[in-house]
Amino acid sequence: MSERLDHLAALAVAQHAFADALAGADPEAPVPSCAPWRVADLALHLGGVHWWAAGMAHGVDLDPHEPPGPRDVDTLVRFYVWAAGSLRRTLVDLGPDAPALTLDGPGTAAFWRRRQLHETLVHLWDLGAALGTDLTSPQDGAWADTVDEVVTVMAPRQVRLGRMVATTTPVLLRDHAGHAWRIGPERWPAAAEVSGSARDLALLLWRRIGPWDDALTVRGDGEALDRLLAAALTP
C-alpha cells in the first residue's frame, strides 16, 4: 500500500496546511483531542517531533522534548516552518535508502517519510478540531496507509515493548475503498467488524473518535472492539 504513495510529497502538503492554519489560530485555544494541550503545545510538539525524526534519519536519537515556549503565534509559525522544512530537506538529502534509526531499530530513512506524514496528518486533524473546522480530507489516500501503519508497525511494537497485551479476539477494519485490515489471530473468525472511511478508521485507532461516531459502522461484538481500543495501540 505504502509503495503507491509519495510520502514526501504528501508530507509537504500536510505540513504546509498545518503552518497555514496555525498562522490564523489562537495559540491558547484548547485542542479537545489532545487535552489539556493548547494550540501552542500542539505546534511545539509537532515541530519537536520533526526535529527529532530528522536526527533519527541521520542515525542519532536526540530524545525529543516539548519546550514550554514560545506562545505567540508568529514565533510558533516560524519555528514550525523551520522544523518542517529541515525535516524535508534532511529526507531529500539522505534519500530513502540511507541507513537510519527507526522505531523498530536499524532501518532506512524511508521509514521517516511515512511516519512523519502520518504524524502530521493526525495533528492536522487535531488543529482543525481546535479551530472548529475540518482541515483534512477523508478521500486522502494517505489515511489508508495511516491505518496500515498502526496495524503492522505501531500495535506490534506496543506488544513487543510490553505496553499492551496482544489481542486474542480478532477485529476486522474495512474502509470504503475496499481495503481491509485484521488485528488479532488469523486462526479465529473476527468477533467484530468496523467500517468507515480510511480517515475515520485511522482516527479511531489513534483515539480521536470513538466507535459510536456516526461516520463508523460496527457489526458483531462491540465489547471486543472496545477492549481492543482500550489497549495502547499507539504510543
N, CA and C of each residue as an Amber inpcrd file, in Angstrom:
protein
   705
   0.8300000  -1.2080000   0.0000000   0.0000000   0.0000000   0.0000000
   0.8620000   1.2550000   0.0000000   1.8640000   1.2920000   0.8990000
   2.6750000   2.4940000   1.0150000   3.5300000   2.7330000  -0.2200000
   3.8110000   1.6720000  -1.0110000   4.6560000   1.8220000  -2.1810000
   4.0010000   2.7030000  -3.2370000   2.6860000   2.8160000  -3.2270000
   1.9790000   3.5960000  -4.2430000   1.8110000   5.0520000  -3.8230000
   2.3250000   5.4230000  -2.6810000   2.1200000   6.7500000  -2.1370000
   3.4510000   7.4870000  -2.0670000   3.4710000   8.7170000  -2.5750000
   4.6620000   9.5530000  -2.4680000   4.6150000  10.2240000  -1.0950000
   5.2140000   9.5910000  -0.1200000   5.1270000  10.0740000   1.2550000
   5.7170000  11.4730000   1.4120000   6.8260000  11.7340000   0.7410000
   7.4880000  13.0220000   0.9160000   6.6430000  14.1590000   0.3410000
   6.0510000  13.9370000  -0.8190000   5.1950000  14.9690000  -1.4060000
   3.9570000  15.1920000  -0.5490000   3.3640000  14.1040000  -0.0630000
   2.1790000  14.2320000   0.7930000   2.5330000  14.8920000   2.1200000
   3.7300000  14.6190000   2.6410000   4.1800000  15.2600000   3.8710000
   4.2670000  16.7680000   3.6900000   4.8210000  17.2110000   2.5720000
   4.9330000  18.6480000   2.3110000   3.5610000  19.3060000   2.2850000
   2.5890000  18.6620000   1.6420000   1.2330000  19.2130000   1.5740000
   0.6410000  19.3430000   2.9790000   0.7690000  18.3070000   3.7860000
   0.2030000  18.3240000   5.1380000   0.9040000  19.3630000   6.0130000
   2.2300000  19.4690000   5.8970000   2.9620000  20.4440000   6.6950000
   2.5680000  21.8790000   6.3260000   2.4280000  22.1470000   5.0370000
   2.0300000  23.4940000   4.6060000   0.6220000  23.8140000   5.1130000
  -0.2630000  22.8310000   5.0780000  -1.6250000  23.0490000   5.5750000
  -1.6010000  23.3530000   7.0700000  -0.7430000  22.6560000   7.8140000
  -0.6340000  22.8980000   9.2550000  -0.1250000  24.3140000   9.5100000
   0.9300000  24.7220000   8.8130000   1.5020000  26.0480000   9.0100000
   0.5030000  27.1380000   8.6550000  -0.2240000  26.9670000   7.5530000
  -1.2010000  27.9680000   7.1340000  -2.3100000  28.1230000   8.1710000
  -2.8100000  27.0030000   8.6770000  -3.8800000  27.0690000   9.6780000
  -3.3600000  27.6380000  10.9950000  -2.1390000  27.2780000  11.3550000
  -1.5430000  27.7740000  12.5940000  -1.4330000  29.2940000  12.5680000
  -1.1320000  29.8590000  11.4080000  -0.9390000  31.3040000  11.2980000
  -2.1950000  32.0880000  11.6820000  -3.3670000  31.4920000  11.5160000
  -4.6040000  32.1700000  11.8580000  -5.2360000  31.7020000  13.1500000
  -4.4950000  30.9430000  13.9420000  -5.0590000  30.3280000  15.1460000
  -4.7390000  31.1380000  16.3960000  -5.5770000  30.9670000  17.4050000
  -5.2900000  31.4760000  18.7440000  -4.3740000  30.4630000  19.4220000
  -3.1520000  30.8340000  19.7690000  -2.2260000  29.8400000  20.3310000
  -2.6800000  29.2390000  21.6540000  -3.6180000  29.8950000  22.3280000
  -4.1100000  29.3560000  23.5950000  -5.4630000  28.6760000  23.4640000
  -5.9310000  28.4850000  22.2350000  -7.1790000  27.7470000  22.0360000
  -6.9800000  26.2930000  22.4430000  -7.9390000  25.6860000  23.1530000
  -7.7830000  24.2850000  23.5680000  -7.8470000  23.3380000  22.3770000
  -7.1290000  22.2340000  22.5000000  -7.1600000  21.1710000  21.4850000
  -7.9100000  20.0010000  22.1190000  -9.2090000  19.8570000  21.8480000
 -10.0280000  18.8620000  22.5670000  -9.4960000  17.4380000  22.4710000
  -8.9330000  17.0830000  21.3260000  -8.4720000  15.7070000  21.1250000
  -7.1320000  15.4270000  21.8080000  -6.4650000  16.4650000  22.3060000
  -5.1740000  16.2970000  22.9800000  -5.1640000  17.0310000  24.3200000
  -6.3180000  17.0750000  24.9890000  -6.4190000  17.7940000  26.2640000
  -5.3520000  17.2930000  27.2410000  -4.6960000  18.1830000  27.9930000
  -5.0070000  19.6100000  28.1660000  -4.2230000  20.5360000  27.2470000
  -3.7060000  20.0370000  26.1430000  -2.9090000  20.8730000  25.2600000
  -3.7110000  22.0440000  24.7080000  -2.9560000  23.1190000  24.4140000
  -3.4340000  24.2610000  23.6460000  -2.7760000  24.2070000  22.2580000
  -3.2230000  25.0640000  21.3630000  -2.6530000  25.0750000  20.0150000
  -1.1380000  25.2530000  20.0610000  -0.6530000  26.1260000  20.9400000
   0.7940000  26.3180000  21.0530000   1.5070000  25.0190000  21.4040000
   0.9390000  24.2370000  22.3110000   1.5400000  22.9510000  22.6870000
   1.5790000  21.9960000  21.5030000   0.4990000  21.9870000  20.7350000
   0.4340000  21.1030000  19.5670000   1.5020000  21.4670000  18.5500000
   1.6640000  22.7630000  18.2800000   2.6590000  23.2070000  17.3090000
   4.0730000  22.9020000  17.7880000   4.3330000  23.1430000  19.0780000
   5.6530000  22.8450000  19.6260000   5.9430000  21.3470000  19.5840000
   4.9290000  20.5580000  19.8820000   5.0980000  19.1020000  19.8340000
   5.4340000  18.6260000  18.4240000   4.6240000  19.0370000  17.4430000
   4.8370000  18.5320000  16.0850000   6.1630000  19.0320000  15.5240000
   6.4930000  20.3000000  15.7690000   7.7930000  20.7870000  15.3270000
   8.9330000  20.0340000  15.9920000   8.7860000  19.7490000  17.2970000
   9.8100000  18.9900000  18.0050000   9.9550000  17.5720000  17.4850000
   8.8410000  16.9500000  17.1250000   8.8940000  15.5980000  16.5740000
   9.5900000  15.6030000  15.2060000   9.3140000  16.6240000  14.3830000
  10.0150000  16.7330000  13.0900000  11.5310000  16.8330000  13.3090000
  11.9410000  17.6420000  14.2610000  13.3650000  17.8260000  14.5580000
  13.9950000  16.5120000  15.0110000  13.2790000  15.7990000  15.9050000
  13.7760000  14.5110000  16.3910000  13.8650000  13.4860000  15.2600000
  12.8330000  13.4470000  14.4020000  12.8160000  12.4840000  13.3030000
  13.9600000  12.7320000  12.3320000  14.3040000  13.9960000  12.1080000
  15.4450000  14.3010000  11.2390000  16.7230000  13.7170000  11.8350000
  16.8670000  13.8180000  13.1580000  18.0230000  13.2080000  13.8060000
  18.0190000  11.6940000  13.6650000  16.8690000  11.0820000  13.8630000
  16.7690000   9.6280000  13.7220000  17.1250000   9.1840000  12.3070000
  16.7150000   9.9720000  11.3230000  17.0560000   9.6400000   9.9400000
  18.5630000   9.6650000   9.7270000  19.2730000  10.4730000  10.5160000
  20.7360000  10.5090000  10.4600000  21.3660000   9.4480000  11.3520000
  20.5500000   8.6800000  12.0560000  21.0850000   7.6520000  12.9440000
  21.3890000   8.1380000  14.3310000  20.8040000   9.3050000  14.7250000
  21.0680000   9.8980000  16.0360000  19.7440000  10.0840000  16.7690000
  19.6450000   9.5540000  17.9820000  18.4430000   9.7210000  18.7910000
  18.6300000  10.9410000  19.6860000  17.8940000  12.0210000  19.3970000
  18.0370000  13.2770000  20.1250000  17.1070000  13.3590000  21.3290000
  16.3490000  12.2970000  21.6090000  15.4730000  12.2550000  22.7790000
  14.5810000  13.4940000  22.8270000  13.4720000  13.5080000  22.0800000
  12.6730000  14.7200000  21.9160000  12.1020000  15.2370000  23.2350000
  11.9580000  16.5460000  23.2830000  11.2970000  17.1710000  24.4200000
  10.3620000  18.2360000  23.8710000   9.4110000  18.5990000  24.6620000
   8.4280000  19.5840000  24.2360000   8.6150000  20.8510000  25.0680000
   9.2790000  21.8560000  24.5170000   9.5710000  23.0630000  25.2910000
   8.2940000  23.8340000  25.6080000   8.2970000  24.6010000  26.7070000
   7.0940000  25.3190000  27.1200000   6.8080000  26.5650000  26.2950000
   7.7390000  27.0250000  25.4950000   7.5080000  28.2500000  24.7350000
   8.2800000  28.1910000  23.4360000   8.0060000  29.1400000  22.5610000
   7.2250000  30.3650000  22.7410000   5.7260000  30.1120000  22.6530000
   4.9460000  31.1500000  22.9700000   3.4980000  31.0050000  22.9150000
   2.8570000  31.9530000  21.9010000   3.6150000  32.8850000  21.3340000
   2.9860000  33.7970000  20.3660000   2.9590000  33.1460000  18.9950000
   1.9140000  33.4280000  18.2340000   1.6620000  32.6850000  17.0090000
   2.7210000  32.9500000  15.9410000   3.2470000  34.1640000  15.8560000
   4.2410000  34.4530000  14.8140000   5.5080000  33.6170000  15.0170000
   5.9730000  33.5360000  16.2650000   7.1670000  32.7300000  16.5320000
   6.8780000  31.2450000  16.3570000   5.6910000  30.8220000  16.7530000
   5.3120000  29.4200000  16.5750000   5.3320000  29.0310000  15.1060000
   4.7990000  29.9020000  14.2510000   4.7800000  29.6020000  12.8150000
   6.2020000  29.5350000  12.2780000   7.0390000  30.5060000  12.6580000
   8.4300000  30.4850000  12.1870000   9.1430000  29.2160000  12.6380000
   8.9230000  28.8270000  13.8970000   9.5380000  27.5980000  14.4020000
   9.0400000  26.3790000  13.6410000   7.7250000  26.2930000  13.4600000
   7.1940000  25.1060000  12.7930000   7.6730000  25.0160000  11.3480000
   7.6390000  26.1310000  10.6230000   8.0900000  26.1240000   9.2240000
   9.5580000  25.7120000   9.1410000  10.3680000  26.2040000  10.0850000
  11.7790000  25.8100000  10.1140000  11.9220000  24.3100000  10.3600000
  11.2220000  23.7840000  11.3650000  11.3420000  22.3650000  11.7030000
  10.8390000  21.4860000  10.5710000   9.7040000  21.8720000   9.9750000
   9.1290000  21.0820000   8.8810000  10.0620000  21.0800000   7.6690000
  10.5840000  22.2610000   7.3300000  11.4900000  22.3350000   6.1880000
  12.7840000  21.5930000   6.4360000  13.2940000  21.6740000   7.6630000
  14.5310000  20.9530000   7.9880000  14.3490000  19.4520000   7.8330000
  13.1970000  18.9490000   8.2710000  12.9280000  17.5180000   8.1270000
  12.8880000  17.1230000   6.6560000  12.1550000  17.8780000   5.8500000
  12.0430000  17.5220000   4.4320000  13.3980000  17.5870000   3.7380000
  14.1730000  18.6230000   4.0160000  15.4910000  18.7280000   3.3860000
  16.3810000  17.5650000   3.7910000  16.2930000  17.1830000   5.0530000
  17.0740000  16.0340000   5.5240000  16.6970000  14.7690000   4.7620000
  15.4010000  14.5370000   4.6250000  14.9420000  13.3060000   3.9700000
  15.2660000  13.3100000   2.4800000  15.2210000  14.4880000   1.8430000
  15.6110000  14.5830000   0.4320000  17.1060000  14.3260000   0.2900000
  17.9180000  14.9930000   1.1360000  19.3700000  14.8630000   1.0240000
  19.8380000  13.4280000   1.2790000  19.2270000  12.7700000   2.2390000
  19.6430000  11.4050000   2.5720000  19.1890000  10.3910000   1.5310000
  18.0080000  10.6080000   0.9760000  17.4280000   9.6020000   0.0890000
  16.7460000   8.5050000   0.8920000  15.8100000   7.7940000   0.2850000
  15.0170000   6.8180000   1.0370000  15.7930000   5.6160000   1.5420000
  16.9080000   5.2880000   0.9060000  17.6290000   4.0650000   1.2530000
  18.7770000   4.2810000   2.2370000  18.9610000   5.5060000   2.7060000
  20.0600000   5.7750000   3.6450000  19.8230000   5.0400000   4.9600000
  20.8600000   4.4960000   5.5870000  20.7010000   3.8450000   6.8930000
  20.1850000   4.8440000   7.9230000  19.2710000   4.3850000   8.7750000
  18.6560000   5.2620000   9.7700000  18.2310000   4.4420000  10.9810000
  17.9940000   5.1490000  12.0700000  17.3150000   4.5470000  13.2070000
  15.8110000   4.6790000  12.9880000  15.0590000   3.6380000  13.3290000
  13.6040000   3.6770000  13.2250000  13.0070000   3.2210000  14.5510000
  11.7100000   3.2290000  14.6360000  11.0470000   2.7380000  15.8480000
  11.2090000   1.2360000  16.0170000  11.6450000   0.5640000  14.9560000
  11.8900000  -0.8760000  15.0100000  13.3720000  -1.2020000  14.9480000
  14.2250000  -0.2510000  15.3120000  15.6610000  -0.4800000  15.2620000
  16.2560000   0.0230000  13.9540000  17.4190000  -0.5040000  13.5580000
  18.0560000  -0.0510000  12.3210000  17.1540000  -0.2880000  11.1130000
  17.1300000   0.6930000  10.2110000  16.3220000   0.5940000   9.0010000
  16.8050000   1.6150000   8.0020000  15.8790000   2.2000000   7.2610000
  16.2500000   3.2070000   6.2770000  15.4620000   4.4910000   6.5110000
  15.9260000   5.5680000   5.9120000  15.2940000   6.8710000   6.0900000
  13.8760000   6.9130000   5.5250000  13.5360000   5.9900000   4.6320000
  12.1680000   5.9450000   4.0910000  11.1400000   5.7810000   5.2010000
  11.5290000   5.1250000   6.2930000  10.6170000   4.9440000   7.4190000
  10.0760000   6.2870000   7.8800000  10.9410000   7.3130000   7.9270000
  10.5320000   8.6100000   8.4790000   9.7030000   9.4200000   7.5040000
   9.8130000   9.1480000   6.2180000   8.8920000   9.7860000   5.2680000
   7.4590000   9.3610000   5.5910000   7.3040000   8.0880000   5.8160000
   5.9640000   7.5560000   6.1090000   5.4830000   7.9660000   7.5100000
   6.3340000   7.7610000   8.5140000   5.9480000   8.0370000   9.8970000
   5.5920000   9.5030000  10.1080000   6.3830000  10.4130000   9.5360000
   6.1210000  11.8300000   9.7480000   4.9130000  12.3240000   8.9510000
   4.6280000  11.6930000   7.8270000   3.3870000  12.0150000   7.1230000
   2.1890000  11.7010000   8.0090000   2.1700000  10.5260000   8.5910000
   1.0320000  10.1230000   9.4200000   0.9420000  10.9770000  10.6810000
   2.0850000  11.2740000  11.2920000   2.1070000  12.1390000  12.4700000
   1.4910000  13.4990000  12.1430000   1.8690000  14.0330000  10.9870000
   1.3810000  15.3560000  10.5970000  -0.1040000  15.3210000  10.2660000
  -0.5510000  14.2810000   9.5940000  -1.9750000  14.1720000   9.2530000
  -2.8500000  14.1530000  10.5000000  -2.4700000  13.3370000  11.4690000
  -3.2830000  13.2330000  12.6890000  -3.2980000  14.5700000  13.4280000
  -2.1480000  15.2200000  13.5140000  -2.1100000  16.5020000  14.2280000
  -2.7380000  17.6330000  13.4110000  -2.7680000  17.5060000  12.1060000
  -3.5200000  18.4730000  11.2980000  -5.0020000  18.3640000  11.6230000
  -5.4690000  17.1410000  11.7850000  -6.8610000  16.9470000  12.1980000
  -7.0840000  17.5390000  13.5890000  -6.1280000  17.3380000  14.4900000
  -6.2330000  17.9200000  15.8340000  -6.3480000  19.4360000  15.7650000
  -5.5210000  20.0610000  14.9270000  -5.5580000  21.5130000  14.7980000
  -6.9150000  21.9650000  14.2600000  -7.4360000  21.2340000  13.2850000
  -8.7590000  21.5650000  12.7780000  -9.8310000  21.4590000  13.8380000
  -9.7320000  20.4450000  14.6850000 -10.7000000  20.2890000  15.7760000
 -10.6290000  21.4780000  16.7250000  -9.4200000  21.9890000  16.9630000
  -9.2600000  23.1500000  17.8370000  -9.8460000  24.4120000  17.2140000
  -9.7920000  24.4850000  15.8860000 -10.2710000  25.6680000  15.1800000
 -11.7380000  25.5520000  14.7880000 -12.3400000  24.3810000  15.0290000
 -13.7390000  24.1840000  14.6620000 -13.9560000  24.0290000  13.1750000
 -12.9510000  23.4980000  12.4750000 -13.0670000  23.2910000  11.0360000
 -12.3580000  21.9970000  10.6610000 -12.6400000  21.4830000   9.4820000
 -12.0300000  20.2360000   9.0270000 -10.8920000  20.5680000   8.0770000
  -9.6800000  20.2810000   8.4810000  -8.5120000  20.5850000   7.6660000
  -8.0350000  19.3840000   6.8550000  -8.6840000  18.2440000   6.9860000
  -8.2660000  17.0310000   6.2840000  -9.3790000  16.5290000   5.3790000
  -9.0010000  15.6780000   4.4480000  -9.9680000  15.1060000   3.5150000
 -10.0990000  13.6030000   3.7440000 -11.3360000  13.1040000   3.8520000
 -11.4910000  11.6540000   4.0340000 -11.0830000  10.8640000   2.8010000
 -10.9500000  11.5460000   1.6560000 -10.5520000  10.8670000   0.4240000
  -9.0380000  10.7910000   0.2570000  -8.2880000  11.3860000   1.1580000
  -6.8360000  11.3760000   1.0590000  -6.3220000   9.9430000   1.1940000
  -5.6240000   9.4580000   0.1560000  -5.1390000   8.0880000   0.1680000
  -4.1370000   7.7960000   1.2730000  -3.5460000   8.8400000   1.8480000
  -2.5750000   8.6300000   2.9130000  -3.2240000   8.0620000   4.1680000
  -4.5210000   8.2580000   4.3340000  -5.1800000   7.7540000   5.5460000
  -5.1920000   6.2240000   5.5910000  -5.3740000   5.5770000   4.4520000
  -5.3300000   4.1110000   4.4430000  -3.9540000   3.6250000   4.8770000
  -2.9160000   4.3370000   4.4620000  -1.5670000   3.9890000   4.8780000
  -1.3760000   4.2410000   6.3690000  -2.0860000   5.2280000   6.9030000
  -2.0220000   5.5030000   8.3360000  -2.6150000   4.3450000   9.1300000
  -3.7450000   3.8150000   8.6560000  -4.3280000   2.6320000   9.3000000
  -3.3490000   1.4710000   9.2280000  -2.7790000   1.2720000   8.0570000
  -1.8650000   0.1510000   7.8590000  -0.6730000   0.2430000   8.8080000
  -0.1680000   1.4590000   9.0350000   0.9700000   1.6180000   9.9330000
   0.6160000   1.2270000  11.3680000  -0.5730000   1.6020000  11.8180000
  -0.9850000   1.2220000  13.1710000  -1.0480000  -0.3010000  13.2920000
  -1.6570000  -0.9400000  12.3040000  -1.8730000  -2.3920000  12.3660000
  -0.5670000  -3.1610000  12.2410000   0.3220000  -2.7140000  11.3440000
   1.5140000  -3.5110000  11.0400000   2.7770000  -3.0630000  11.7530000
   2.8040000  -1.8310000  12.2440000   4.0070000  -1.3010000  12.8880000
   3.7420000  -0.9190000  14.3420000   2.7830000  -0.0380000  14.5670000
   2.5830000   0.5180000  15.9030000   2.0990000  -0.5240000  16.9100000
   1.0030000  -1.2010000  16.5950000   0.4530000  -2.1690000  17.5520000
   1.4410000  -3.3030000  17.8600000   2.0840000  -3.9130000  16.8530000
   3.0760000  -4.9460000  17.1780000   4.2210000  -4.4130000  18.0380000
   4.6240000  -3.1780000  17.8010000   5.6870000  -2.5820000  18.6220000
   5.2150000  -2.3900000  20.0600000   3.9690000  -1.9720000  20.2430000
   3.4370000  -1.7990000  21.5900000   3.4110000  -3.1330000  22.3410000
   3.0770000  -4.2030000  21.6390000   3.0970000  -5.5400000  22.2560000
   4.5280000  -5.9190000  22.6160000   5.4300000  -5.6880000  21.6900000
   6.8320000  -6.0580000  21.9090000   7.4380000  -5.3170000  23.0940000
   7.0410000  -4.0640000  23.2890000   7.5660000  -3.2580000  24.3930000
   6.8210000  -3.4860000  25.6990000   5.8100000  -4.3490000  25.6870000
   5.0490000  -4.6370000  26.8960000   4.0550000  -3.5610000  27.2660000
   3.7000000  -2.7010000  26.3220000   2.7590000  -1.6170000  26.5920000
   1.3110000  -2.0530000  26.4000000   1.1190000  -3.1770000  25.7420000
  -0.2060000  -3.7540000  25.6000000  -0.0570000  -5.2540000  25.4390000
  -1.1370000  -5.9690000  25.7160000  -1.1700000  -7.4210000  25.5210000
  -1.7810000  -7.7020000  24.1560000  -1.1880000  -8.6130000  23.4350000
  -1.7150000  -8.9470000  22.1100000  -3.1580000  -9.4140000  22.2290000
  -4.0230000  -8.8640000  21.3750000  -5.4280000  -9.2280000  21.4410000
  -5.6440000 -10.6590000  20.9590000  -6.5340000 -11.3790000  21.6220000
  -6.8700000 -12.7470000  21.2170000  -8.2490000 -12.8040000  20.5630000
  -8.9160000 -11.6450000  20.5010000 -10.2420000 -11.5660000  19.8790000
 -10.1300000 -10.7010000  18.6330000 -10.0800000 -11.3120000  17.4470000
  -9.8010000 -10.5490000  16.2340000 -10.8770000  -9.5050000  15.9120000
 -10.4020000  -8.3790000  15.3830000 -11.2710000  -7.3050000  14.9090000
 -10.8780000  -6.9910000  13.4750000 -11.8760000  -6.7980000  12.6190000
 -11.6470000  -6.5070000  11.2080000 -12.0030000  -5.0510000  10.9380000
 -11.1520000  -4.3720000  10.1860000 -11.3750000  -2.9870000   9.7860000
 -11.5330000  -2.9380000   8.2730000 -12.5530000  -2.2640000   7.7820000
 -12.7630000  -2.1290000   6.3330000 -13.0190000  -0.6740000   5.9870000
 -12.3270000  -0.1840000   4.9360000 -12.6210000   1.1730000   4.5030000
 -13.4780000   1.1540000   3.2420000 -13.9360000   2.3260000   2.8310000
 -14.8720000   2.4140000   1.7140000 -14.2240000   2.0920000   0.3700000
 -12.8840000   2.0870000   0.3330000 -12.1830000   1.7820000  -0.9110000
 -11.9250000   0.2880000  -1.0850000 -12.3590000  -0.5180000  -0.1180000
 -12.1820000  -1.9580000  -0.2220000 -10.9680000  -2.5150000   0.4860000
 -10.2010000  -1.6530000   1.1630000  -9.0700000  -2.1600000   1.9490000
  -9.5810000  -2.8050000   3.2340000  -8.8700000  -3.8100000   3.6940000
  -9.2470000  -4.4870000   4.9330000  -7.9950000  -4.7860000   5.7560000
  -8.1430000  -4.6390000   7.0510000  -7.0510000  -4.9270000   7.9890000
  -7.6140000  -5.7550000   9.1330000  -6.7910000  -6.6550000   9.6220000
  -7.2120000  -7.5200000  10.7170000  -6.2400000  -7.3540000  11.8750000
  -6.7640000  -7.1660000  13.0690000  -5.9510000  -7.1340000  14.2790000
  -6.3560000  -8.3200000  15.1330000  -5.4290000  -9.2410000  15.3310000
  -5.7350000 -10.4350000  16.1000000  -5.3700000 -11.6900000  15.3400000
  -5.4650000 -12.8460000  15.9910000  -5.0550000 -14.1150000  15.3830000
  -5.8320000 -14.4470000  14.1090000  -5.1310000 -14.9740000  13.1340000
  -5.7590000 -15.3560000  11.8580000  -6.6010000 -16.6260000  11.9930000
  -6.3180000 -17.4280000  13.0140000  -6.9520000 -18.7500000  13.0920000
  -8.4070000 -18.6860000  13.5620000  -8.8470000 -17.5300000  14.0420000
 -10.2240000 -17.3950000  14.5160000 -10.9700000 -16.3500000  13.6950000
 -12.2700000 -16.5400000  13.5460000 -13.0430000 -15.5290000  12.8180000
 -13.0970000 -14.2200000  13.6050000 -13.2620000 -13.1070000  12.8760000
 -13.3230000 -11.8070000  13.5330000 -14.5730000 -11.7210000  14.4070000
 -14.3930000 -11.2230000  15.6160000 -15.5220000 -11.0740000  16.5370000
 -16.2960000  -9.8030000  16.2480000 -15.6080000  -8.8020000  15.6790000
 -16.2510000  -7.5230000  15.3860000 -15.6800000  -6.9790000  14.0890000
 -16.4880000  -6.1860000  13.4130000 -16.0530000  -5.5260000  12.1850000
 -16.4880000  -4.0700000  12.2570000 -15.5640000  -3.1780000  11.9330000
 -15.8790000  -1.7520000  11.9050000 -15.5260000  -1.2250000  10.5230000
 -16.4240000  -0.4460000   9.9460000 -16.2050000   0.0730000   8.6050000
 -16.4450000   1.5770000   8.5870000 -15.7770000   2.2380000   7.6600000
 -15.8870000   3.6810000   7.5020000 -14.8290000   4.1400000   6.5290000
 -14.6660000   5.4460000   6.3760000 -13.5840000   5.9440000   5.5370000
 -12.2550000   5.5900000   6.1940000 -11.1950000   5.5280000   5.3740000
  -9.8780000   5.2450000   5.9400000  -9.4950000   6.3000000   6.9650000
  -9.8780000   7.5580000   6.7170000  -9.5610000   8.6010000   7.6880000
 -10.2280000   8.3140000   9.0320000 -11.4900000   7.9530000   9.0080000
 -12.1850000   7.7250000  10.2660000 -11.6750000   6.4780000  10.9800000
 -11.2770000   5.4740000  10.2260000 -10.6730000   4.2960000  10.8540000
  -9.3410000   4.6590000  11.5030000  -8.5480000   5.4920000  10.8190000
  -7.2780000   5.9260000  11.3960000  -7.5110000   6.7490000  12.6600000
  -8.4800000   7.6470000  12.6070000  -8.7780000   8.4690000  13.7770000
  -9.2980000   7.6140000  14.9320000 -10.0070000   6.5450000  14.6170000
 -10.4640000   5.6190000  15.6510000  -9.2720000   4.9580000  16.3270000
  -8.3220000   4.4600000  15.5390000  -7.1670000   3.7670000  16.1000000
  -6.2630000   4.7130000  16.8790000  -6.2390000   5.9850000  16.4800000
  -5.4460000   6.9820000  17.1910000  -6.2540000   7.6620000  18.2930000
  -7.4190000   7.1280000  18.6100000  -8.2630000   7.5840000  19.7190000
  -8.7360000   9.0300000  19.5640000  -8.9580000   9.4400000  18.3290000
  -9.5130000  10.7720000  18.1010000 -11.0350000  10.7410000  18.0420000
 -11.5890000   9.6390000  17.6110000 -13.0350000   9.4500000  17.6310000
 -13.3140000   8.0830000  18.2360000 -14.5610000   7.8470000  18.6210000
 -14.9330000   6.5690000  19.2310000 -15.7500000   5.7180000  18.2790000
 -15.9620000   4.4620000  18.6080000 -16.7160000   3.5540000  17.7330000
 -18.1700000   3.9580000  17.5900000 -18.6690000   4.8390000  18.4830000
 -20.0500000   5.3150000  18.4100000 -20.2220000   6.4370000  17.3950000
 -19.1200000   6.9250000  16.8060000 -19.1990000   8.0390000  15.8630000
 -20.0890000   7.6650000  14.6820000 -20.9030000   8.6180000  14.2260000
 -21.8430000   8.3630000  13.1330000 -21.1440000   7.9730000  11.8330000
 -19.8630000   8.3210000  11.6980000 -19.1350000   8.0150000  10.4680000
 -18.7170000   6.5450000  10.3910000 -18.8700000   5.8020000  11.4820000
 -18.4400000   4.4110000  11.5290000 -19.6270000   3.4730000  11.6890000
 -19.4890000   2.2720000  11.1540000 -20.4870000   1.2170000  11.3250000
 -19.8190000   0.0330000  12.0040000 -20.3850000  -0.4030000  13.1200000
 -19.8240000  -1.5200000  13.8860000 -20.7850000  -2.6930000  13.8350000
 -20.2560000  -3.8550000  13.4980000 -21.0440000  -5.0900000  13.4750000
 -20.3620000  -6.1230000  14.3790000 -21.1770000  -6.9930000  14.9650000
 -20.6070000  -8.0530000  15.7950000 -20.4670000  -7.6400000  17.2420000
 -19.4330000  -8.1350000  17.8690000 -19.2130000  -7.9670000  19.3040000
 -18.5940000  -6.5960000  19.5860000 -19.4300000  -5.6340000  19.9280000
 -18.9330000  -4.3000000  20.2290000 -17.9830000  -4.2690000  21.3970000
 -18.1640000  -5.1880000  22.3500000 -17.2730000  -5.2260000  23.5050000
 -15.8580000  -5.6460000  23.1040000 -15.7690000  -6.5190000  22.1000000
 -14.4380000  -6.9230000  21.6200000 -13.7200000  -5.7210000  21.0200000
 -14.4520000  -4.8920000  20.2770000 -13.8570000  -3.6840000  19.7260000
 -13.4650000  -2.7250000  20.8400000 -14.3050000  -2.5820000  21.8410000
 -13.9950000  -1.6940000  22.9730000 -12.7220000  -2.1440000  23.6800000
 -12.5790000  -3.4570000  23.8520000 -11.3750000  -3.9600000  24.5360000
 -10.1230000  -3.6500000  23.7130000 -10.2400000  -3.8100000  22.4060000
  -9.0930000  -3.5080000  21.5530000  -8.7150000  -2.0300000  21.6400000
  -9.7080000  -1.1680000  21.5700000  -9.4540000   0.2630000  21.5920000
  -8.9660000   0.7400000  22.9440000  -9.2870000   0.0040000  24.0010000
  -8.8220000   0.3580000  25.3370000  -7.3290000   0.0560000  25.5130000
  -6.7970000  -0.7950000  24.6590000  -5.3700000  -1.1100000  24.7240000
  -4.5730000   0.0440000  24.1180000  -3.2780000   0.0870000  24.4220000
  -2.4090000   1.1590000  23.9120000  -1.9080000   0.7740000  22.5310000
  -2.7680000   0.9120000  21.5180000  -2.4000000   0.5260000  20.1640000
  -1.3010000   1.4070000  19.5880000  -1.2520000   2.6550000  20.0450000
  -0.2700000   3.6150000  19.5570000   0.4720000   4.2160000  20.7480000
   1.6570000   4.7830000  20.5070000   2.4270000   5.3620000  21.6160000
   1.6930000   6.5070000  22.3000000
